[in-house]
Amino acid sequence: MDWVVALSWTLNSLILLNIVLAFVIIFNERRDAGTTWAWLLILFFLPILGFIVYLFFGRHLTNKNFYNLSEDEQSYYSRQVDAQVQRIRDGEEEYDEELLNKYEQLLIMNLQSSKSLVSFYNETRIFSEGNQKFDTMIDDIGKAQEEVNVQYYIIQRDALGQRLFDALLERAKAGVKVRLLYDAVGSKSLKQSDFKELIEHGGEVEIFFPSKLGFINFRINNRNHRKVCIIDGKIGYIGGFNVGTEYLGEVKKFGYWRDVHLRIEGDVVHHIQARFILDWNYANQYRNREDIFCFPVHQVKTFAPMQIVTSGPNSDTEHLKNMIIKMISSAKQEIYIQTPYFIPDKSFMDACKMVLLSGVKMNIMIPGKPDHPFVMWGSWSFLGELLDYGADVYLYDRGFLHAKTMTVDGEISTVGTTNLDARSFRLNFEINALVFNRRIALELESLFESDTADCRKLTKELYAQRDWTIKLREGIARLLSPIL
């Protein structure tokens, strides 16, 4: 019976080890209770294997000064923030504008939380279709005289990816400074050979969180999800489109691709550039710390205040989640939300319920054809709950809805890379533009209204008719929602 004793000893050892690992998660990570419980469930239902999964998907970044800013740099940013906060509170002329006065608390929160400086004079164009966005961006790149800085989560090795590479190479050959930053996991198909000619002509290419052990990447859960392009420090692109033919609607699996990206000229481009520089310097390990970037004086006269708000796993504060909750809480009439994933936490759900109970109309649109069924079940679970509070929910069926937008009362809006889920709020590096301009908000609302023609409406009656197997999947997905 020696084998029985050995088996018993092995099982007891595994149980003890699992308990020790559970205590490591509880006391070392200091994360919110919902996330902790989700990981504990995985750990106890998948002994040992669960901890391996945790090593890849669950660890926090611990560096408090992630971007390795000097004391002088930190002090400089703090002084800029303090100066703007004081000018807002003093009611100086530029800040004495109707929308800025109305949303003063939102402005100040973003300033003090994410160091999101307010810029005043900007011109913005909205793209909701991939061909228009990339045709215009590549045309702008072709006109660059000084520098082109490009950052994307996904760059595919396909026809669109090649168009971008060719445009960057042509500018590099012309003596323009070209920098390309991409995410190691999102753009895993890329190879160093793809950039050989670009680098030979002076272009620079960096990878964010590259794999250290071949295909093994211990930061697989902390991805740089940002999608920006800055040209000569004058033109900025920010939004949801990645680089690939699927984003042009040319991949059968997804069909028509519905997204939103902004093209911006004006003061705020400097702030997009500043955020790019932080990621760039981190990725190249500060090899070019003295590198020169373009920050030209702009001639834009259109008064359209904006803030660039970022968030990431390097921060203890969920800046973008807080911004969106504050926007929801400030609504008096109507909210429009488009998102591919809707898996919020309790604080977000409570904010939605409170405004709905207050008589605010809330419109939410998600894909009717999801790319991740498990995430869809989680989304339905939360949306079904909001239906009881009076939310209008639409399922987009024309293709895949990837837009990440929200408008409040036809006055303010946000467009960027942030999904409404724990991954975007806590795990990924994200970036959004917050726009204080009625024209932009109304244009986004008009796009939403046009999209309803390609939607089914999710009603309480339809939701109640779902099969018991779907209800079971929803329950499991909701239980794991803090780590989806």
C-alpha positions in Angstrom: 0.0 0.0 0.0 3.0 2.3 -0.3 1.5 3.9 -3.4 -1.6 4.9 -1.4 0.6 6.6 1.2 2.6 8.3 -1.6 -0.6 9.5 -3.3 -2.0 10.8 0.0 1.2 12.6 0.7 1.2 14.2 -2.7 -2.4 15.3 -2.5 -1.9 16.8 0.9 1.2 18.6 -0.3 -0.7 20.0 -3.3 -3.5 21.2 -1.0 -1.0 22.9 1.4 0.9 24.5 -1.5 -2.4 25.8 -3.0 -3.3 27.3 0.4 0.1 29.0 0.5 -0.3 30.3 -3.0 -3.7 31.6 -2.2 -2.3 33.6 0.8 0.3 35.0 -1.5 -2.4 36.3 -3.8 -4.5 37.7 -1.0 -1.8 39.5 0.9 0.7 40.4 -1.7 -1.5 41.7 -4.5 -3.8 44.0 -2.4 -6.3 44.1 -5.3 -10.1 44.6 -5.0 -12.1 41.8 -3.4 -14.0 40.8 -6.6 -10.7 40.1 -8.5 -9.2 38.3 -5.5 -12.2 35.9 -5.2 -12.1 35.2 -9.0 -8.5 34.2 -8.8 -9.0 32.1 -5.7 -11.8 30.2 -7.5 -9.4 29.5 -10.4 -6.7 28.5 -7.9 -8.8 26.1 -6.0 -10.6 24.5 -9.0 -7.3 24.2 -10.9 -4.6 23.4 -8.4 -1.1 24.3 -9.5 -2.3 24.9 -13.1 -4.3 27.8 -11.7 -1.1 29.4 -10.2 0.7 29.0 -13.6 -2.3 30.8 -15.2 -1.9 33.5 -12.5 1.8 34.0 -13.2 0.9 34.9 -16.8 -2.4 36.7 -16.4 -2.7 37.9 -12.8 0.4 39.7 -11.6 0.4 43.4 -10.9 3.0 45.8 -12.0 4.8 47.0 -8.9 7.0 49.9 -10.1 5.6 53.1 -8.6 7.7 55.2 -11.0 7.1 53.0 -14.0 8.3 55.5 -16.6 11.4 56.3 -14.5 10.8 60.0 -14.4 13.4 62.1 -12.7 12.4 64.3 -9.7 12.7 67.4 -12.0 10.3 65.8 -14.5 7.8 64.8 -11.9 8.0 68.3 -10.4 7.5 69.9 -13.8 4.3 67.9 -14.5 3.0 68.6 -11.0 3.6 72.4 -11.4 1.7 72.4 -14.7 -1.2 70.6 -13.1 -1.3 72.8 -10.0 -1.2 75.9 -12.2 -4.1 74.8 -14.4 -6.2 73.8 -11.3 -5.6 77.2 -9.8 -6.5 79.0 -13.0 -9.7 77.0 -13.3 -10.7 77.8 -9.7 -9.8 81.5 -10.2 -12.2 81.6 -13.2 -9.6 82.9 -15.7 -10.9 83.9 -19.1 -10.1 80.8 -21.1 -11.8 78.6 -18.5 -14.8 80.9 -18.1 -16.7 79.1 -20.8 -20.1 77.4 -20.4 -19.1 73.8 -20.8 -15.9 74.1 -18.9 -17.8 75.8 -16.0 -20.5 73.1 -16.1 -17.9 70.2 -16.0 -15.3 71.9 -13.8 -15.2 68.9 -11.4 -14.5 66.5 -14.3 -11.7 68.7 -15.5 -10.1 69.0 -12.2 -10.4 65.3 -11.4 -8.6 64.4 -14.6 -5.9 66.9 -14.0 -5.2 65.7 -10.5 -5.7 62.0 -11.2 -4.1 61.5 -14.6 -2.2 64.8 -15.1 -4.5 65.5 -18.1 -3.8 69.1 -19.0 -6.6 71.0 -20.7 -5.9 72.2 -24.2 -8.3 74.8 -25.8 -7.9 75.2 -29.5 -8.4 72.1 -31.6 -10.0 71.0 -34.8 -11.4 67.4 -34.9 -12.6 65.1 -37.7 -14.4 61.9 -36.9 -13.8 58.7 -38.9 -16.2 55.7 -38.5 -15.0 53.7 -41.5 -11.6 52.2 -41.9 -10.8 53.1 -45.5 -11.4 56.8 -44.9 -9.3 56.8 -41.8 -6.3 55.0 -43.2 -6.4 56.7 -46.6 -6.3 60.1 -44.8 -3.7 59.0 -42.2 -1.3 57.6 -44.8 -1.8 60.7 -46.9 -0.8 62.8 -43.9 2.2 60.6 -43.2 3.3 61.1 -46.9 3.3 64.9 -46.2 5.4 64.7 -43.1 8.5 67.0 -43.0 10.0 66.4 -39.6 8.8 63.2 -37.8 6.2 60.5 -37.7 5.4 58.7 -34.4 3.2 55.6 -34.7 1.9 53.3 -31.9 -0.6 50.5 -32.4 -1.7 47.5 -30.4 -2.2 45.3 -33.5 -0.3 45.7 -36.8 -1.0 42.8 -39.2 1.4 41.5 -41.8 -1.2 42.0 -44.6 -1.9 44.5 -47.3 -2.8 47.4 -44.9 0.2 46.7 -42.7 2.4 46.8 -45.8 0.8 50.1 -46.9 1.8 51.6 -43.6 5.3 50.2 -43.7 5.8 51.5 -47.2 4.6 55.0 -46.2 7.0 55.1 -43.2 9.9 53.8 -45.3 9.3 56.5 -48.0 9.4 59.2 -45.3 12.5 57.7 -43.7 14.3 57.7 -47.1 13.3 61.4 -47.4 15.1 62.1 -44.1 12.0 62.3 -41.9 12.4 60.9 -38.3 10.3 57.7 -38.1 9.5 55.9 -34.9 7.2 52.8 -34.7 6.1 51.2 -31.4 3.9 48.1 -31.3 2.7 45.7 -28.7 4.4 42.3 -28.5 1.3 40.2 -28.1 -1.2 42.2 -30.2 1.3 42.3 -33.1 2.8 38.8 -32.5 2.9 38.0 -36.2 5.5 40.8 -36.9 9.1 39.9 -37.4 12.3 42.0 -37.2 12.9 41.3 -40.9 9.7 43.3 -41.6 11.6 46.5 -40.6 15.1 45.8 -41.9 14.9 48.4 -44.7 13.2 51.0 -42.5 15.9 50.7 -39.9 18.6 50.8 -42.5 17.2 54.2 -43.5 17.2 55.6 -40.0 13.8 54.5 -38.8 13.4 53.2 -35.3 11.2 50.3 -34.2 10.5 49.3 -30.6 8.3 46.6 -29.0 6.3 47.1 -25.8 6.7 44.3 -23.2 8.6 41.9 -25.6 8.8 38.3 -24.8 11.9 37.3 -22.9 11.7 33.6 -23.4 10.7 33.0 -27.0 6.9 32.7 -27.2 6.6 32.9 -23.4 5.5 36.4 -22.3 5.0 36.9 -18.5 3.3 40.2 -19.3 0.7 38.7 -21.6 -2.1 40.2 -19.5 -0.7 43.8 -19.4 -0.9 45.0 -23.0 -0.3 48.4 -24.5 -3.7 48.8 -26.2 -3.1 52.4 -27.4 -3.5 53.4 -31.0 -2.1 56.8 -31.9 -0.2 58.5 -34.7 1.5 61.9 -34.4 2.8 63.7 -37.5 5.2 66.6 -37.2 3.7 67.4 -33.8 0.8 69.0 -35.7 -1.7 66.2 -36.5 -2.8 63.5 -34.1 -4.8 60.3 -34.5 -6.5 58.5 -31.6 -9.2 55.9 -31.5 -10.2 52.3 -31.9 -8.8 51.2 -35.3 -5.8 48.9 -35.4 -3.8 48.2 -38.5 -5.1 45.2 -40.5 -7.5 44.4 -43.4 -10.2 43.3 -40.9 -10.4 46.9 -39.9 -11.3 47.7 -43.5 -14.1 45.2 -43.4 -12.3 42.7 -45.6 -12.2 39.7 -43.4 -15.2 37.4 -43.7 -15.2 36.4 -40.0 -16.0 40.0 -38.9 -17.7 41.5 -42.0 -18.2 45.2 -42.0 -16.0 46.9 -39.3 -17.6 49.7 -37.4 -15.2 51.8 -35.3 -14.3 55.4 -34.4 -11.1 57.3 -34.7 -10.3 61.0 -34.4 -8.0 63.2 -36.5 -7.0 66.2 -34.4 -5.0 69.4 -35.1 -4.3 71.9 -32.4 -2.9 72.2 -28.8 -4.0 68.7 -27.7 -1.6 67.0 -30.2 1.2 68.0 -27.9 -0.4 66.0 -25.1 -0.9 62.9 -27.3 2.8 63.3 -28.3 3.8 63.5 -24.6 2.0 60.2 -23.8 3.7 58.6 -26.8 7.1 59.7 -25.5 6.6 58.0 -22.2 5.8 54.7 -23.8 8.6 55.1 -26.3 11.2 55.9 -23.7 10.1 52.9 -21.6 10.2 50.5 -24.6 13.6 51.6 -25.8 14.9 51.6 -22.2 15.8 55.2 -22.4 18.6 54.7 -25.0 17.6 58.0 -26.6 16.6 59.9 -23.5 17.9 63.1 -25.2 15.9 62.4 -28.4 14.2 65.5 -29.9 10.5 65.5 -30.6 8.4 68.1 -32.4 6.3 70.5 -30.4 5.5 73.3 -32.9 3.2 76.3 -32.3 -0.3 75.8 -33.7 -2.4 78.2 -35.6 -5.8 76.6 -34.9 -8.4 79.1 -33.7 -11.3 76.8 -33.1 -12.2 76.8 -29.4 -12.8 73.1 -28.6 -11.3 72.2 -25.2 -9.9 68.6 -24.8 -8.1 66.5 -22.3 -6.0 63.3 -23.1 -6.6 60.8 -20.3 -4.5 57.7 -19.9 -4.6 54.7 -17.6 -2.6 51.5 -17.1 -1.6 48.7 -14.7 1.3 50.9 -13.5 -1.2 53.1 -11.6 -3.1 52.4 -8.4 -6.0 54.6 -9.7 -8.3 53.6 -12.6 -8.2 57.0 -14.2 -10.3 56.2 -17.2 -12.9 54.3 -15.3 -13.3 57.2 -12.9 -13.5 59.6 -15.8 -16.3 57.7 -17.5 -18.2 57.2 -14.2 -17.9 60.9 -13.5 -19.3 61.7 -17.0 -22.2 59.3 -16.4 -23.0 60.8 -13.0 -23.0 64.3 -14.5 -25.7 63.5 -17.1 -29.0 65.3 -16.9 -30.8 64.1 -20.0 -29.3 61.3 -22.2 -26.2 59.1 -22.5 -25.0 57.3 -25.7 -22.5 54.4 -25.3 -20.9 52.2 -27.9 -18.5 49.5 -26.8 -17.5 46.0 -28.0 -17.4 44.7 -24.4 -19.6 45.7 -21.5 -18.3 44.0 -18.3 -18.3 46.7 -15.7 -17.6 46.5 -12.0 -20.0 47.3 -9.2 -19.1 51.0 -9.0 -19.7 51.4 -12.7 -23.1 49.5 -12.5 -24.2 51.6 -9.5 -23.4 54.8 -11.5 -25.6 53.6 -14.4 -28.4 52.6 -12.1 -28.4 55.9 -10.3 -28.7 58.0 -13.5 -31.4 55.7 -14.8 -33.4 56.0 -11.6 -32.9 59.8 -11.9 -34.7 59.9 -15.2 -31.7 60.0 -17.5 -32.0 58.0 -20.7 -29.2 55.6 -21.3 -28.5 54.0 -24.8 -26.0 51.2 -25.0 -24.9 49.5 -28.2 -22.8 46.3 -28.3 -22.0 43.8 -31.1 -24.7 41.4 -32.0 -22.0 39.2 -33.5 -19.3 39.0 -30.8 -15.7 38.0 -31.3 -15.5 36.3 -27.9 -18.7 34.4 -26.9 -17.6 34.1 -23.3 -17.3 37.9 -23.1 -20.7 38.3 -24.8 -22.3 36.2 -22.1 -20.8 38.4 -19.4 -22.0 41.5 -21.2 -25.5 40.1 -21.5 -25.6 39.4 -17.8 -24.9 43.1 -16.9 -27.0 44.5 -19.7 -30.0 42.4 -18.7 -29.7 43.9 -15.2 -29.8 47.5 -16.7 -32.8 46.6 -18.8 -34.8 46.4 -15.5 -33.7 50.0 -14.8 -34.9 51.3 -18.1 -31.7 51.2 -20.3 -32.2 50.9 -24.1 -29.8 48.2 -25.4 -29.0 47.6 -29.1 -27.3 44.7 -30.7 -25.3 45.7 -33.8 -25.8 43.2 -36.6 -24.2 44.7 -39.7 -20.8 43.5 -38.8 -18.5 44.0 -35.8 -18.9 47.0 -33.6 -15.5 48.0 -32.2 -16.2 51.7 -31.4 -15.4 52.9 -27.9 -17.4 56.1 -27.5 -19.7 57.9 -25.0 -21.5 61.2 -25.2 -23.4 63.0 -22.4 -26.3 65.4 -23.0 -25.0 66.3 -26.5 -22.2 68.3 -24.8 -19.2 66.2 -24.0 -17.8 63.0 -25.4 -15.0 60.6 -25.1 -13.3 58.5 -27.9 -10.4 56.2 -27.5 -9.1 52.7 -26.9 -10.9 51.9 -23.6 -13.5 49.1 -23.5 -15.9 49.0 -20.6 -14.4 46.1 -18.8 -11.8 45.3 -16.1 -9.1 44.6 -18.7 -9.2 48.1 -20.0 -9.8 49.7 -16.6 -7.0 47.9 -14.8 -4.8 45.7 -16.9 -4.1 47.4 -20.2 -2.4 50.7 -21.1 -5.2 52.8 -22.6 -5.7 56.4 -23.9 -8.9 58.4 -24.5 -9.7 61.9 -25.7 -12.3 63.8 -23.7 -13.9 66.5 -25.9 -15.9 69.5 -24.6 -17.6 70.4 -27.8 -21.2 70.1 -28.8 -20.6 69.6 -32.5 -18.5 66.5 -31.8 -20.9 65.1 -29.3 -23.9 65.6 -31.6 -22.0 64.0 -34.5 -21.3 61.0 -32.4 -24.9 60.8 -31.3 -26.0 61.0 -35.0 -23.7 58.1 -35.8 -25.3 56.1 -33.0 -28.8 56.8 -34.2 -27.8 55.8 -37.8 -26.4 52.5 -36.5 -29.7 51.6 -34.8 -31.0 50.8 -38.3 -28.6 47.9 -38.3 -29.5 46.7 -34.8 -31.9 44.5 -33.0 -33.2 45.9 -29.7 -32.6 43.8 -26.6 -35.8 43.9 -24.7 -36.7 42.5 -21.3 -39.0 40.0 -23.1 -36.3 38.8 -25.4 -33.8 38.6 -22.6 -36.2 36.5 -20.5 -36.5 34.0 -23.4 -32.9 32.9 -23.4 -32.1 29.2 -22.9 -31.1 27.9 -19.5 -27.7 27.0 -20.9 -27.1 30.6 -21.8 -28.2 31.6 -18.3 -25.6 29.2 -16.9 -22.9 30.6 -19.1 -23.8 34.1 -18.1 -23.5 33.1 -14.4 -20.1 31.7 -14.9 -18.9 34.6 -17.0 -20.2 37.1 -14.5 -18.4 35.3 -11.7 -15.1 35.6 -13.6 -15.9 39.1 -14.9 -13.2 40.8 -12.7 -10.5 39.0 -14.7 -12.0 38.6 -18.1 
